[in-house]
Amino acid sequence: MTKRKTYLILVILFSLLFVALITLGSYWLSLKTLPEKQFGIAAFLFAFAAAFGQIGCLAMYIREMARQKHLAQIKQAQQTSENPSE
């Protein structure tokens, strides 16, 4: 699996984790007992951590795309410098 696919899969995973944690946290906060409220707050905190993971993976994906584009440009420049008569 390439780095691009890995980063995209991680973005999807963190997105789904974020949605699940927000849903679970809101359900637990709707319950009136103390332990469930504490679990709800913890779920919201973990959801924000998942959002940061999502942003980080998206940044790494964009960085990898830019790196591949740059390497392709370098390779093309080397090919044109090796064959100037064409």
C-alpha positions in Angstrom: 0.0 0.0 0.0 1.3 3.4 -0.9 1.7 6.3 1.5 -1.1 8.2 -0.2 -3.6 5.3 0.3 -2.4 4.9 3.9 -3.0 8.6 4.7 -6.4 8.6 3.0 -7.5 5.5 4.9 -6.3 7.2 8.2 -8.3 10.3 7.3 -11.4 8.2 6.8 -10.8 6.3 10.0 -10.3 9.4 12.1 -13.4 10.9 10.5 -15.5 7.9 11.4 -14.0 7.8 14.9 -14.8 11.5 15.4 -18.4 11.0 14.4 -18.8 7.9 16.6 -17.2 9.6 19.6 -19.4 12.7 19.2 -22.5 10.6 19.0 -21.5 8.4 22.0 -20.5 11.5 24.0 -23.8 13.2 23.4 -25.7 10.1 24.3 -23.8 9.7 27.5 -24.2 13.3 28.4 -28.0 13.0 28.0 -28.1 10.4 30.8 -28.4 12.0 34.2 -26.1 9.8 36.3 -22.6 10.9 37.2 -20.4 8.1 35.7 -22.1 8.4 32.3 -21.6 12.2 32.2 -17.9 11.7 32.9 -17.7 9.2 30.1 -19.5 11.7 27.8 -17.0 14.4 28.6 -14.1 11.9 28.0 -15.7 10.9 24.7 -15.8 14.6 23.6 -12.2 15.0 24.5 -11.2 11.9 22.6 -13.3 13.2 19.6 -11.2 16.4 19.6 -8.1 14.3 19.6 -9.5 12.3 16.6 -10.1 15.6 14.8 -6.4 16.5 15.4 -5.4 13.1 14.0 -7.6 13.7 11.0 -6.0 17.1 10.3 -2.5 15.7 10.8 -3.2 12.8 8.3 -4.6 15.2 5.8 -1.6 17.4 6.1 0.7 14.4 5.6 -1.4 13.4 2.5 -1.0 16.9 1.0 2.7 16.9 1.8 3.1 13.5 0.1 1.2 14.7 -3.0 3.5 17.8 -3.2 6.6 15.6 -2.8 5.5 13.3 -5.6 4.7 16.2 -7.8 8.1 17.8 -7.1 10.0 14.5 -7.8 8.1 14.1 -11.1 9.2 17.7 -12.1 12.8 16.9 -11.2 12.7 13.7 -13.2 11.2 15.5 -16.2 13.9 18.2 -16.0 16.6 15.6 -15.9 15.2 13.8 -18.9 15.0 17.1 -20.9 18.6 18.0 -19.9 19.9 14.6 -21.0 18.1 14.8 -24.4 18.4 18.5 -25.5 18.2 17.7 -29.2 14.7 16.3 -29.0 
